[in-house]
Amino acid sequence: MAHLNRAWMIYNLEDMAEQIDIAISRLQEDELFDNERLEVHFGDLYHHLNTAWNGRYRRGNYQETQTDSEFFKDRQMPEDFDEYLTADRTQG
């Protein structure tokens, strides 16, 4: 199995965690925080989650070497995610 790019994953997951905290806070405190604004936050959440997952085996400082086409490809919902979502949770 390939080596995980932990720094890349941590970078994206930390950004995602920050966006989750902001969304929760706004939902709790800001009556003007509507669906449109929530969609922006969720778009950012999915961006970081998908980018962390899809780029997990990239080498080196991926943020500096990532091409535009890799950036847009990595933002997409992972094609292999369904197998993890439907896996039998009683195993392992």
C-alpha positions in Angstrom: 0.0 0.0 0.0 1.2 3.5 -0.8 2.4 5.9 1.9 -0.1 8.4 3.2 0.6 12.1 2.7 -0.3 12.9 6.3 0.7 16.5 6.1 -1.7 17.0 3.2 -4.5 15.2 5.0 -4.0 17.1 8.2 -3.9 20.5 6.4 -7.3 19.8 4.8 -8.9 18.2 7.8 -7.9 21.1 10.0 -9.4 23.6 7.6 -12.5 21.4 7.4 -12.8 21.3 11.2 -12.5 25.1 11.3 -15.3 25.5 8.8 -17.5 23.1 10.9 -16.9 25.2 14.0 -17.8 28.3 12.1 -21.0 26.8 10.6 -22.1 25.5 14.0 -21.5 28.9 15.7 -23.3 30.8 12.9 -26.3 28.4 13.0 -26.5 28.9 16.8 -26.0 32.6 16.9 -26.9 34.2 13.6 -30.5 34.4 12.5 -29.4 35.7 9.1 -27.3 32.6 8.5 -29.5 31.1 5.8 -29.4 28.2 3.4 -27.4 30.2 0.9 -24.6 30.8 3.4 -24.8 27.3 4.7 -24.3 26.0 1.1 -21.1 28.0 0.9 -19.8 26.4 4.1 -20.8 22.9 3.1 -19.1 23.4 -0.3 -15.9 24.2 1.5 -16.4 21.2 3.8 -16.8 18.9 0.9 -13.8 20.5 -0.9 -11.5 19.8 2.0 -12.8 16.3 2.8 -12.7 15.3 -0.9 -9.3 16.9 -1.4 -7.8 15.2 1.7 -9.2 11.8 0.6 -8.3 12.0 -3.1 -4.8 13.4 -2.5 -3.9 11.1 0.4 -1.2 9.3 -1.6 0.3 12.3 -3.4 4.0 12.8 -2.7 5.8 15.8 -1.2 4.4 19.2 -0.6 1.4 18.7 -2.7 -0.1 22.1 -2.1 2.8 23.7 -4.0 3.1 21.2 -6.8 -0.6 20.5 -7.5 -1.7 21.3 -11.0 -5.0 23.0 -11.9 -6.4 19.7 -13.3 -5.4 17.8 -10.1 -7.0 20.5 -8.0 -10.3 20.2 -9.8 -10.1 16.4 -10.0 -9.3 16.1 -6.2 -12.3 18.3 -5.3 -14.7 15.8 -6.8 -16.6 13.2 -4.7 -14.4 10.1 -4.5 -15.5 7.4 -6.9 -14.5 4.7 -4.4 -16.5 6.2 -1.5 -19.6 4.1 -2.0 -17.7 0.9 -1.1 -16.9 2.5 2.3 -20.4 3.8 2.9 -22.0 0.5 2.2 -19.4 -1.7 3.9 -20.7 -4.1 6.5 -20.1 -2.3 9.8 -20.0 -5.5 11.8 -16.6 -6.4 10.4 -13.3 -5.0 11.8 
